[in-house]
Amino acid sequence: MPSISPTRSEIVSWCIDYLSGVLKDTGLSITPTSSFSELGVDSVLAVHMATDLGDWLDLVLEPEVIYDHPSVAELSEYLASHLAQLGRSG
């Protein structure tokens, strides 16, 4: 595990890339301020996204994190702050 974690902007990019891949057939434009509910993120996708994002960040993330921070920007800000508290800020 690297001692420095991704930056907020890298987390934003990961989330947008992830959602773009999963939602590619919807034609939706995904921006940092798009809400997950507007994008159609359901409970199944929230579980998969939290798991994959947690794997990438080397964290255990519960799916609720997607609902507690309902946009890419809010989620990325929370995670960057959480990583900083763990001493792993980028």
Gaussian input, Z-matrix of N, CA and C with variables (Angstrom, degrees):
# hf/3-21g

backbone

0 1
 N
 C     1     B1
 C     2     B2     1     A1
 N     3     B3     2     A2     1     D1
 C     4     B4     3     A3     2     D2
 C     5     B5     4     A4     3     D3
 N     6     B6     5     A5     4     D4
 C     7     B7     6     A6     5     D5
 C     8     B8     7     A7     6     D6
 N     9     B9     8     A8     7     D7
 C    10    B10     9     A9     8     D8
 C    11    B11    10    A10     9     D9
 N    12    B12    11    A11    10    D10
 C    13    B13    12    A12    11    D11
 C    14    B14    13    A13    12    D12
 N    15    B15    14    A14    13    D13
 C    16    B16    15    A15    14    D14
 C    17    B17    16    A16    15    D15
 N    18    B18    17    A17    16    D16
 C    19    B19    18    A18    17    D17
 C    20    B20    19    A19    18    D18
 N    21    B21    20    A20    19    D19
 C    22    B22    21    A21    20    D20
 C    23    B23    22    A22    21    D21
 N    24    B24    23    A23    22    D22
 C    25    B25    24    A24    23    D23
 C    26    B26    25    A25    24    D24
 N    27    B27    26    A26    25    D25
 C    28    B28    27    A27    26    D26
 C    29    B29    28    A28    27    D27
 N    30    B30    29    A29    28    D28
 C    31    B31    30    A30    29    D29
 C    32    B32    31    A31    30    D30
 N    33    B33    32    A32    31    D31
 C    34    B34    33    A33    32    D32
 C    35    B35    34    A34    33    D33
 N    36    B36    35    A35    34    D34
 C    37    B37    36    A36    35    D35
 C    38    B38    37    A37    36    D36
 N    39    B39    38    A38    37    D37
 C    40    B40    39    A39    38    D38
 C    41    B41    40    A40    39    D39
 N    42    B42    41    A41    40    D40
 C    43    B43    42    A42    41    D41
 C    44    B44    43    A43    42    D42
 N    45    B45    44    A44    43    D43
 C    46    B46    45    A45    44    D44
 C    47    B47    46    A46    45    D45
 N    48    B48    47    A47    46    D46
 C    49    B49    48    A48    47    D47
 C    50    B50    49    A49    48    D48
 N    51    B51    50    A50    49    D49
 C    52    B52    51    A51    50    D50
 C    53    B53    52    A52    51    D51
 N    54    B54    53    A53    52    D52
 C    55    B55    54    A54    53    D53
 C    56    B56    55    A55    54    D54
 N    57    B57    56    A56    55    D55
 C    58    B58    57    A57    56    D56
 C    59    B59    58    A58    57    D57
 N    60    B60    59    A59    58    D58
 C    61    B61    60    A60    59    D59
 C    62    B62    61    A61    60    D60
 N    63    B63    62    A62    61    D61
 C    64    B64    63    A63    62    D62
 C    65    B65    64    A64    63    D63
 N    66    B66    65    A65    64    D64
 C    67    B67    66    A66    65    D65
 C    68    B68    67    A67    66    D66
 N    69    B69    68    A68    67    D67
 C    70    B70    69    A69    68    D68
 C    71    B71    70    A70    69    D69
 N    72    B72    71    A71    70    D70
 C    73    B73    72    A72    71    D71
 C    74    B74    73    A73    72    D72
 N    75    B75    74    A74    73    D73
 C    76    B76    75    A75    74    D74
 C    77    B77    76    A76    75    D75
 N    78    B78    77    A77    76    D76
 C    79    B79    78    A78    77    D77
 C    80    B80    79    A79    78    D78
 N    81    B81    80    A80    79    D79
 C    82    B82    81    A81    80    D80
 C    83    B83    82    A82    81    D81
 N    84    B84    83    A83    82    D82
 C    85    B85    84    A84    83    D83
 C    86    B86    85    A85    84    D84
 N    87    B87    86    A86    85    D85
 C    88    B88    87    A87    86    D86
 C    89    B89    88    A88    87    D87
 N    90    B90    89    A89    88    D88
 C    91    B91    90    A90    89    D89
 C    92    B92    91    A91    90    D90
 N    93    B93    92    A92    91    D91
 C    94    B94    93    A93    92    D92
 C    95    B95    94    A94    93    D93
 N    96    B96    95    A95    94    D94
 C    97    B97    96    A96    95    D95
 C    98    B98    97    A97    96    D96
 N    99    B99    98    A98    97    D97
 C   100   B100    99    A99    98    D98
 C   101   B101   100   A100    99    D99
 N   102   B102   101   A101   100   D100
 C   103   B103   102   A102   101   D101
 C   104   B104   103   A103   102   D102
 N   105   B105   104   A104   103   D103
 C   106   B106   105   A105   104   D104
 C   107   B107   106   A106   105   D105
 N   108   B108   107   A107   106   D106
 C   109   B109   108   A108   107   D107
 C   110   B110   109   A109   108   D108
 N   111   B111   110   A110   109   D109
 C   112   B112   111   A111   110   D110
 C   113   B113   112   A112   111   D111
 N   114   B114   113   A113   112   D112
 C   115   B115   114   A114   113   D113
 C   116   B116   115   A115   114   D114
 N   117   B117   116   A116   115   D115
 C   118   B118   117   A117   116   D116
 C   119   B119   118   A118   117   D117
 N   120   B120   119   A119   118   D118
 C   121   B121   120   A120   119   D119
 C   122   B122   121   A121   120   D120
 N   123   B123   122   A122   121   D121
 C   124   B124   123   A123   122   D122
 C   125   B125   124   A124   123   D123
 N   126   B126   125   A125   124   D124
 C   127   B127   126   A126   125   D125
 C   128   B128   127   A127   126   D126
 N   129   B129   128   A128   127   D127
 C   130   B130   129   A129   128   D128
 C   131   B131   130   A130   129   D129
 N   132   B132   131   A131   130   D130
 C   133   B133   132   A132   131   D131
 C   134   B134   133   A133   132   D132
 N   135   B135   134   A134   133   D133
 C   136   B136   135   A135   134   D134
 C   137   B137   136   A136   135   D135
 N   138   B138   137   A137   136   D136
 C   139   B139   138   A138   137   D137
 C   140   B140   139   A139   138   D138
 N   141   B141   140   A140   139   D139
 C   142   B142   141   A141   140   D140
 C   143   B143   142   A142   141   D141
 N   144   B144   143   A143   142   D142
 C   145   B145   144   A144   143   D143
 C   146   B146   145   A145   144   D144
 N   147   B147   146   A146   145   D145
 C   148   B148   147   A147   146   D146
 C   149   B149   148   A148   147   D147
 N   150   B150   149   A149   148   D148
 C   151   B151   150   A150   149   D149
 C   152   B152   151   A151   150   D150
 N   153   B153   152   A152   151   D151
 C   154   B154   153   A153   152   D152
 C   155   B155   154   A154   153   D153
 N   156   B156   155   A155   154   D154
 C   157   B157   156   A156   155   D155
 C   158   B158   157   A157   156   D156
 N   159   B159   158   A158   157   D157
 C   160   B160   159   A159   158   D158
 C   161   B161   160   A160   159   D159
 N   162   B162   161   A161   160   D160
 C   163   B163   162   A162   161   D161
 C   164   B164   163   A163   162   D162
 N   165   B165   164   A164   163   D163
 C   166   B166   165   A165   164   D164
 C   167   B167   166   A166   165   D165
 N   168   B168   167   A167   166   D166
 C   169   B169   168   A168   167   D167
 C   170   B170   169   A169   168   D168
 N   171   B171   170   A170   169   D169
 C   172   B172   171   A171   170   D170
 C   173   B173   172   A172   171   D171
 N   174   B174   173   A173   172   D172
 C   175   B175   174   A174   173   D173
 C   176   B176   175   A175   174   D174
 N   177   B177   176   A176   175   D175
 C   178   B178   177   A177   176   D176
 C   179   B179   178   A178   177   D177
 N   180   B180   179   A179   178   D178
 C   181   B181   180   A180   179   D179
 C   182   B182   181   A181   180   D180
 N   183   B183   182   A182   181   D181
 C   184   B184   183   A183   182   D182
 C   185   B185   184   A184   183   D183
 N   186   B186   185   A185   184   D184
 C   187   B187   186   A186   185   D185
 C   188   B188   187   A187   186   D186
 N   189   B189   188   A188   187   D187
 C   190   B190   189   A189   188   D188
 C   191   B191   190   A190   189   D189
 N   192   B192   191   A191   190   D190
 C   193   B193   192   A192   191   D191
 C   194   B194   193   A193   192   D192
 N   195   B195   194   A194   193   D193
 C   196   B196   195   A195   194   D194
 C   197   B197   196   A196   195   D195
 N   198   B198   197   A197   196   D196
 C   199   B199   198   A198   197   D197
 C   200   B200   199   A199   198   D198
 N   201   B201   200   A200   199   D199
 C   202   B202   201   A201   200   D200
 C   203   B203   202   A202   201   D201
 N   204   B204   203   A203   202   D202
 C   205   B205   204   A204   203   D203
 C   206   B206   205   A205   204   D204
 N   207   B207   206   A206   205   D205
 C   208   B208   207   A207   206   D206
 C   209   B209   208   A208   207   D207
 N   210   B210   209   A209   208   D208
 C   211   B211   210   A210   209   D209
 C   212   B212   211   A211   210   D210
 N   213   B213   212   A212   211   D211
 C   214   B214   213   A213   212   D212
 C   215   B215   214   A214   213   D213
 N   216   B216   215   A215   214   D214
 C   217   B217   216   A216   215   D215
 C   218   B218   217   A217   216   D216
 N   219   B219   218   A218   217   D217
 C   220   B220   219   A219   218   D218
 C   221   B221   220   A220   219   D219
 N   222   B222   221   A221   220   D220
 C   223   B223   222   A222   221   D221
 C   224   B224   223   A223   222   D222
 N   225   B225   224   A224   223   D223
 C   226   B226   225   A225   224   D224
 C   227   B227   226   A226   225   D225
 N   228   B228   227   A227   226   D226
 C   229   B229   228   A228   227   D227
 C   230   B230   229   A229   228   D228
 N   231   B231   230   A230   229   D229
 C   232   B232   231   A231   230   D230
 C   233   B233   232   A232   231   D231
 N   234   B234   233   A233   232   D232
 C   235   B235   234   A234   233   D233
 C   236   B236   235   A235   234   D234
 N   237   B237   236   A236   235   D235
 C   238   B238   237   A237   236   D236
 C   239   B239   238   A238   237   D237
 N   240   B240   239   A239   238   D238
 C   241   B241   240   A240   239   D239
 C   242   B242   241   A241   240   D240
 N   243   B243   242   A242   241   D241
 C   244   B244   243   A243   242   D242
 C   245   B245   244   A244   243   D243
 N   246   B246   245   A245   244   D244
 C   247   B247   246   A246   245   D245
 C   248   B248   247   A247   246   D246
 N   249   B249   248   A248   247   D247
 C   250   B250   249   A249   248   D248
 C   251   B251   250   A250   249   D249
 N   252   B252   251   A251   250   D250
 C   253   B253   252   A252   251   D251
 C   254   B254   253   A253   252   D252
 N   255   B255   254   A254   253   D253
 C   256   B256   255   A255   254   D254
 C   257   B257   256   A256   255   D255
 N   258   B258   257   A257   256   D256
 C   259   B259   258   A258   257   D257
 C   260   B260   259   A259   258   D258
 N   261   B261   260   A260   259   D259
 C   262   B262   261   A261   260   D260
 C   263   B263   262   A262   261   D261
 N   264   B264   263   A263   262   D262
 C   265   B265   264   A264   263   D263
 C   266   B266   265   A265   264   D264
 N   267   B267   266   A266   265   D265
 C   268   B268   267   A267   266   D266
 C   269   B269   268   A268   267   D267

   B1=1.4471
   B2=1.5208
   B3=1.3282
   B4=1.4527
   B5=1.5189
   B6=1.3322
   B7=1.4575
   B8=1.5254
   B9=1.3161
   B10=1.4625
   B11=1.5246
   B12=1.3066
   B13=1.4596
   B14=1.5149
   B15=1.3156
   B16=1.4615
   B17=1.5311
   B18=1.3149
   B19=1.4616
   B20=1.5252
   B21=1.3199
   B22=1.4657
   B23=1.5254
   B24=1.3190
   B25=1.4689
   B26=1.5241
   B27=1.3195
   B28=1.4643
   B29=1.5327
   B30=1.3264
   B31=1.4650
   B32=1.5246
   B33=1.3380
   B34=1.4674
   B35=1.5298
   B36=1.3195
   B37=1.4680
   B38=1.5186
   B39=1.3340
   B40=1.4646
   B41=1.5303
   B42=1.3326
   B43=1.4702
   B44=1.5254
   B45=1.3164
   B46=1.4625
   B47=1.5239
   B48=1.3246
   B49=1.4737
   B50=1.5256
   B51=1.3232
   B52=1.4606
   B53=1.5264
   B54=1.3239
   B55=1.4677
   B56=1.5214
   B57=1.3304
   B58=1.4716
   B59=1.5209
   B60=1.3183
   B61=1.4625
   B62=1.5132
   B63=1.3135
   B64=1.4592
   B65=1.5319
   B66=1.3186
   B67=1.4654
   B68=1.5285
   B69=1.3161
   B70=1.4663
   B71=1.5242
   B72=1.2925
   B73=1.4622
   B74=1.5264
   B75=1.3259
   B76=1.4595
   B77=1.5223
   B78=1.3218
   B79=1.4550
   B80=1.5168
   B81=1.3243
   B82=1.4631
   B83=1.5158
   B84=1.3159
   B85=1.4597
   B86=1.5306
   B87=1.3143
   B88=1.4639
   B89=1.5210
   B90=1.3316
   B91=1.4630
   B92=1.5248
   B93=1.3223
   B94=1.4665
   B95=1.5228
   B96=1.3279
   B97=1.4634
   B98=1.5281
   B99=1.3184
   B100=1.4679
   B101=1.5263
   B102=1.3243
   B103=1.4713
   B104=1.5229
   B105=1.3054
   B106=1.4553
   B107=1.5306
   B108=1.3245
   B109=1.4680
   B110=1.5281
   B111=1.3366
   B112=1.4675
   B113=1.5274
   B114=1.3189
   B115=1.4619
   B116=1.5250
   B117=1.3221
   B118=1.4572
   B119=1.5198
   B120=1.3275
   B121=1.4633
   B122=1.5213
   B123=1.3292
   B124=1.4628
   B125=1.5248
   B126=1.3201
   B127=1.4638
   B128=1.5264
   B129=1.3132
   B130=1.4660
   B131=1.5232
   B132=1.3324
   B133=1.4634
   B134=1.5313
   B135=1.3343
   B136=1.4644
   B137=1.5277
   B138=1.3342
   B139=1.4678
   B140=1.5250
   B141=1.3194
   B142=1.4627
   B143=1.5313
   B144=1.3165
   B145=1.4662
   B146=1.5303
   B147=1.3279
   B148=1.4659
   B149=1.5276
   B150=1.3214
   B151=1.4608
   B152=1.5297
   B153=1.3255
   B154=1.4734
   B155=1.5151
   B156=1.3276
   B157=1.4604
   B158=1.5263
   B159=1.3177
   B160=1.4683
   B161=1.5170
   B162=1.3226
   B163=1.4671
   B164=1.5263
   B165=1.3301
   B166=1.4653
   B167=1.5310
   B168=1.3366
   B169=1.4613
   B170=1.5262
   B171=1.3284
   B172=1.4545
   B173=1.5321
   B174=1.3431
   B175=1.4597
   B176=1.5215
   B177=1.3155
   B178=1.4528
   B179=1.5248
   B180=1.3287
   B181=1.4621
   B182=1.5237
   B183=1.2993
   B184=1.4608
   B185=1.5303
   B186=1.3124
   B187=1.4707
   B188=1.5278
   B189=1.3212
   B190=1.4622
   B191=1.5222
   B192=1.3369
   B193=1.4627
   B194=1.5257
   B195=1.3274
   B196=1.4657
   B197=1.5267
   B198=1.3157
   B199=1.4644
   B200=1.5265
   B201=1.3303
   B202=1.4683
   B203=1.5264
   B204=1.3145
   B205=1.4773
   B206=1.5256
   B207=1.3482
   B208=1.4680
   B209=1.5302
   B210=1.3114
   B211=1.4682
   B212=1.5191
   B213=1.3096
   B214=1.4691
   B215=1.5260
   B216=1.3352
   B217=1.4672
   B218=1.5250
   B219=1.3402
   B220=1.4647
   B221=1.5258
   B222=1.3129
   B223=1.4577
   B224=1.5278
   B225=1.3097
   B226=1.4627
   B227=1.5236
   B228=1.3241
   B229=1.4728
   B230=1.5261
   B231=1.3207
   B232=1.4656
   B233=1.5252
   B234=1.3266
   B235=1.4674
   B236=1.5197
   B237=1.3317
   B238=1.4656
   B239=1.5277
   B240=1.3266
   B241=1.4505
   B242=1.5268
   B243=1.3232
   B244=1.4657
   B245=1.5327
   B246=1.3185
   B247=1.4645
   B248=1.5267
   B249=1.3252
   B250=1.4655
   B251=1.5307
   B252=1.3285
   B253=1.4752
   B254=1.5260
   B255=1.3231
   B256=1.4720
   B257=1.5212
   B258=1.3318
   B259=1.4575
   B260=1.5067
   B261=1.3313
   B262=1.4752
   B263=1.5225
   B264=1.3178
   B265=1.4647
   B266=1.5071
   B267=1.3397
   B268=1.4636
   B269=1.4795
   A1=108.97
   A2=118.69
   A3=120.22
   A4=110.83
   A5=116.88
   A6=120.29
   A7=111.13
   A8=117.69
   A9=121.95
   A10=108.52
   A11=116.11
   A12=121.40
   A13=110.71
   A14=116.31
   A15=120.17
   A16=112.03
   A17=115.42
   A18=121.46
   A19=109.44
   A20=115.15
   A21=120.44
   A22=110.03
   A23=117.39
   A24=119.62
   A25=111.62
   A26=118.08
   A27=120.56
   A28=111.16
   A29=116.29
   A30=119.76
   A31=109.64
   A32=116.97
   A33=121.06
   A34=109.59
   A35=116.92
   A36=121.07
   A37=111.61
   A38=116.86
   A39=120.28
   A40=109.94
   A41=116.42
   A42=120.50
   A43=111.36
   A44=117.21
   A45=120.44
   A46=110.29
   A47=117.13
   A48=120.11
   A49=111.13
   A50=116.33
   A51=121.16
   A52=110.47
   A53=115.53
   A54=119.65
   A55=111.76
   A56=117.02
   A57=120.25
   A58=110.63
   A59=116.69
   A60=120.82
   A61=112.73
   A62=116.31
   A63=121.27
   A64=111.50
   A65=116.39
   A66=121.09
   A67=112.27
   A68=117.51
   A69=121.86
   A70=113.89
   A71=117.85
   A72=120.53
   A73=113.32
   A74=117.87
   A75=120.06
   A76=112.62
   A77=117.81
   A78=121.37
   A79=113.57
   A80=116.96
   A81=120.72
   A82=111.22
   A83=115.79
   A84=121.49
   A85=107.37
   A86=116.07
   A87=120.78
   A88=109.05
   A89=115.28
   A90=121.79
   A91=108.26
   A92=117.34
   A93=118.90
   A94=113.89
   A95=117.26
   A96=119.26
   A97=113.71
   A98=117.52
   A99=120.20
   A100=109.11
   A101=115.59
   A102=117.18
   A103=108.68
   A104=114.84
   A105=120.01
   A106=110.27
   A107=117.16
   A108=119.06
   A109=110.82
   A110=118.30
   A111=121.45
   A112=111.33
   A113=115.58
   A114=120.86
   A115=112.55
   A116=116.27
   A117=119.73
   A118=113.82
   A119=116.47
   A120=119.55
   A121=108.10
   A122=115.11
   A123=120.68
   A124=109.64
   A125=116.14
   A126=119.79
   A127=112.01
   A128=118.12
   A129=120.75
   A130=110.07
   A131=116.47
   A132=119.88
   A133=110.84
   A134=117.32
   A135=120.44
   A136=111.30
   A137=116.49
   A138=120.53
   A139=110.28
   A140=116.59
   A141=120.16
   A142=111.50
   A143=116.35
   A144=119.60
   A145=110.78
   A146=117.45
   A147=120.66
   A148=110.93
   A149=116.50
   A150=120.69
   A151=111.02
   A152=116.53
   A153=120.13
   A154=111.86
   A155=117.15
   A156=120.55
   A157=110.24
   A158=116.54
   A159=120.43
   A160=111.86
   A161=116.82
   A162=120.18
   A163=110.75
   A164=116.07
   A165=120.75
   A166=111.81
   A167=116.38
   A168=121.27
   A169=113.14
   A170=116.94
   A171=122.56
   A172=111.12
   A173=114.45
   A174=122.84
   A175=108.49
   A176=116.01
   A177=120.60
   A178=106.06
   A179=116.02
   A180=120.71
   A181=109.30
   A182=115.61
   A183=121.01
   A184=108.15
   A185=118.34
   A186=121.03
   A187=113.40
   A188=116.66
   A189=120.59
   A190=112.35
   A191=117.14
   A192=120.11
   A193=110.73
   A194=116.69
   A195=121.43
   A196=110.02
   A197=117.32
   A198=121.26
   A199=111.99
   A200=116.79
   A201=120.67
   A202=112.18
   A203=117.04
   A204=123.32
   A205=106.00
   A206=116.70
   A207=121.98
   A208=118.52
   A209=118.34
   A210=120.17
   A211=107.78
   A212=115.86
   A213=120.44
   A214=109.97
   A215=116.96
   A216=120.81
   A217=111.33
   A218=116.38
   A219=119.61
   A220=111.88
   A221=116.78
   A222=120.86
   A223=110.56
   A224=116.94
   A225=121.17
   A226=111.31
   A227=116.48
   A228=120.82
   A229=109.82
   A230=117.02
   A231=121.21
   A232=110.95
   A233=116.50
   A234=119.77
   A235=111.92
   A236=117.77
   A237=120.46
   A238=109.88
   A239=116.96
   A240=121.27
   A241=111.39
   A242=116.56
   A243=121.39
   A244=110.69
   A245=116.52
   A246=120.36
   A247=111.01
   A248=116.86
   A249=120.71
   A250=110.17
   A251=115.97
   A252=119.47
   A253=111.24
   A254=115.81
   A255=120.51
   A256=112.14
   A257=116.70
   A258=121.27
   A259=112.91
   A260=116.57
   A261=120.98
   A262=111.29
   A263=117.54
   A264=118.96
   A265=111.57
   A266=114.63
   A267=121.91
   A268=113.14
   D1=129.49
   D2=177.53
   D3=-69.06
   D4=150.78
   D5=-179.36
   D6=-77.75
   D7=-22.22
   D8=177.95
   D9=-107.36
   D10=129.19
   D11=-179.93
   D12=-93.60
   D13=169.01
   D14=178.31
   D15=-58.97
   D16=151.87
   D17=176.40
   D18=-77.45
   D19=170.87
   D20=177.03
   D21=-57.23
   D22=-45.20
   D23=-178.27
   D24=-66.41
   D25=-32.61
   D26=175.96
   D27=-69.35
   D28=-35.07
   D29=176.43
   D30=-67.85
   D31=-41.85
   D32=175.96
   D33=-56.99
   D34=-48.43
   D35=-179.46
   D36=-60.75
   D37=-43.62
   D38=178.95
   D39=-59.41
   D40=-47.85
   D41=-177.83
   D42=-61.90
   D43=-44.72
   D44=-179.92
   D45=-64.84
   D46=-44.24
   D47=177.71
   D48=-61.42
   D49=-43.54
   D50=-179.84
   D51=-60.95
   D52=-52.22
   D53=-178.35
   D54=-65.31
   D55=-36.22
   D56=177.38
   D57=-61.46
   D58=-39.62
   D59=178.49
   D60=-68.06
   D61=-42.61
   D62=-177.32
   D63=-74.83
   D64=-35.94
   D65=-174.87
   D66=-104.64
   D67=21.56
   D68=-172.53
   D69=-58.74
   D70=-29.12
   D71=-177.52
   D72=-85.47
   D73=-3.00
   D74=-176.19
   D75=-86.11
   D76=-22.25
   D77=-177.60
   D78=76.11
   D79=8.45
   D80=-179.99
   D81=-75.25
   D82=145.01
   D83=173.69
   D84=-90.31
   D85=122.99
   D86=-176.74
   D87=-104.64
   D88=119.40
   D89=178.18
   D90=-122.76
   D91=167.30
   D92=178.65
   D93=-59.41
   D94=-27.43
   D95=-177.74
   D96=-94.17
   D97=-2.23
   D98=176.53
   D99=-63.85
   D100=132.22
   D101=177.69
   D102=-79.51
   D103=148.03
   D104=179.56
   D105=-61.51
   D106=-35.55
   D107=179.31
   D108=-66.99
   D109=-39.31
   D110=176.22
   D111=-60.86
   D112=-33.44
   D113=-179.11
   D114=-80.69
   D115=-8.75
   D116=179.43
   D117=84.72
   D118=22.46
   D119=177.68
   D120=-70.70
   D121=115.58
   D122=179.67
   D123=-100.66
   D124=-176.09
   D125=-176.18
   D126=-63.49
   D127=-36.33
   D128=179.92
   D129=-65.82
   D130=-46.68
   D131=179.14
   D132=-65.77
   D133=-36.89
   D134=177.90
   D135=-60.76
   D136=-40.70
   D137=178.01
   D138=-63.31
   D139=-47.36
   D140=-178.91
   D141=-65.16
   D142=-43.39
   D143=-179.43
   D144=-64.50
   D145=-45.48
   D146=179.46
   D147=-60.97
   D148=-40.97
   D149=179.51
   D150=-65.49
   D151=-49.38
   D152=-178.38
   D153=-66.59
   D154=-41.19
   D155=178.06
   D156=-65.59
   D157=-41.85
   D158=176.89
   D159=-61.27
   D160=-41.09
   D161=176.75
   D162=-60.58
   D163=-44.27
   D164=-179.55
   D165=-63.82
   D166=-37.65
   D167=-178.35
   D168=-90.54
   D169=-3.96
   D170=-174.89
   D171=58.65
   D172=46.25
   D173=177.09
   D174=-131.70
   D175=155.63
   D176=169.94
   D177=-93.91
   D178=114.81
   D179=179.86
   D180=-114.60
   D181=128.66
   D182=174.56
   D183=-81.12
   D184=149.58
   D185=179.68
   D186=-57.81
   D187=-25.64
   D188=179.93
   D189=-58.89
   D190=-23.80
   D191=-179.76
   D192=-60.70
   D193=-30.14
   D194=178.31
   D195=-68.59
   D196=-38.25
   D197=-179.35
   D198=-80.57
   D199=-32.40
   D200=179.32
   D201=-71.87
   D202=-23.85
   D203=-178.87
   D204=-132.46
   D205=81.81
   D206=-161.97
   D207=-80.53
   D208=21.55
   D209=171.77
   D210=-145.82
   D211=163.87
   D212=178.06
   D213=-57.85
   D214=-44.25
   D215=-178.40
   D216=-62.60
   D217=-46.93
   D218=-179.05
   D219=-66.24
   D220=-42.16
   D221=179.04
   D222=-63.92
   D223=-43.96
   D224=-178.59
   D225=-65.36
   D226=-40.52
   D227=177.79
   D228=-62.63
   D229=-46.03
   D230=178.47
   D231=-59.46
   D232=-48.82
   D233=-176.63
   D234=-66.04
   D235=-40.33
   D236=177.87
   D237=-62.31
   D238=-41.84
   D239=177.66
   D240=-65.16
   D241=-42.73
   D242=178.87
   D243=-62.45
   D244=-43.12
   D245=178.70
   D246=-64.64
   D247=-37.04
   D248=177.69
   D249=-63.91
   D250=-40.48
   D251=178.20
   D252=-63.93
   D253=-29.04
   D254=177.24
   D255=-82.91
   D256=-1.82
   D257=-178.19
   D258=78.52
   D259=24.26
   D260=-176.59
   D261=-121.33
   D262=30.20
   D263=-177.27
   D264=-72.77
   D265=148.95
   D266=-179.00
   D267=-91.96

